[in-house]
Amino acid sequence: MRNNNSSNSNGGIGFVGLLTVAFIVLKLCRVINWSWLWILSPIWIALALTLIIILVALIFSK
C-alpha cells in the first residue's frame, strides 16, 4: 500500500518576481539606467493592488 500524503504546492516566483529579477539584472548589467524605485516597482505596484483589493472587499463585505 502506497502512502501519498505529500503535498504539492505551486509556489513559484510568478510574473512579478520574474519581472523584478529581469529589471535588476538589466540594471546591474547597465542596460537600463532607471532609478531603483522603478526597478523595484513591480513589487510595490503588486502590493498596492493587493491592498486596494483587500480594502474594497472589506468595504463591500459589511
C-alpha positions as CSV (number, residue, x, y, z in Angstrom):
1,M,0.0,0.0,0.0
2,R,1.4,3.4,-1.0
3,N,1.2,6.5,1.2
4,N,0.5,9.6,-0.9
5,N,0.5,12.2,1.8
6,S,2.9,14.5,0.0
7,S,1.5,18.0,-0.6
8,N,2.0,19.6,-4.0
9,S,2.3,23.4,-3.9
10,N,2.5,25.7,-6.9
11,G,4.6,28.3,-5.0
12,G,6.7,29.6,-7.8
13,I,8.3,33.0,-8.3
14,G,5.5,34.3,-10.5
15,F,5.3,37.1,-13.1
16,V,6.0,39.9,-10.7
17,G,9.1,38.2,-9.3
18,L,10.4,37.4,-12.8
19,L,9.9,40.9,-13.9
20,T,11.7,42.3,-10.9
21,V,14.6,39.9,-11.3
22,A,14.8,40.9,-15.0
23,F,14.8,44.6,-14.2
24,I,17.5,44.1,-11.5
25,V,19.7,42.1,-14.0
26,L,19.3,44.8,-16.6
27,K,20.2,47.5,-14.1
28,L,23.3,45.7,-12.9
29,C,24.4,45.0,-16.5
30,R,23.9,48.7,-17.2
31,V,21.4,48.0,-20.0
32,I,18.9,50.4,-18.4
33,N,19.6,53.4,-16.3
34,W,16.4,53.6,-14.2
35,S,16.2,54.6,-10.6
36,W,15.9,51.8,-8.1
37,L,12.4,53.0,-7.3
38,W,11.3,51.9,-10.9
39,I,13.5,48.8,-10.8
40,L,11.5,47.5,-7.8
41,S,8.2,48.9,-9.0
42,P,6.6,45.5,-9.9
43,I,6.8,44.6,-6.2
44,W,5.3,47.8,-4.8
45,I,2.6,48.0,-7.6
46,A,1.5,44.4,-6.9
47,L,1.5,45.2,-3.2
48,A,-0.6,48.3,-3.7
49,L,-3.1,46.5,-5.9
50,T,-3.4,43.7,-3.4
51,L,-4.1,46.2,-0.6
52,I,-6.7,48.0,-2.7
53,I,-8.5,44.7,-3.5
54,I,-8.5,43.8,0.2
55,L,-9.8,47.2,1.2
56,V,-12.6,47.1,-1.4
57,A,-13.5,43.6,-0.2
58,L,-13.7,44.7,3.4
59,I,-15.8,47.7,2.5
60,F,-18.3,45.7,0.5
61,S,-18.5,42.8,3.0
62,K,-20.2,45.0,5.6
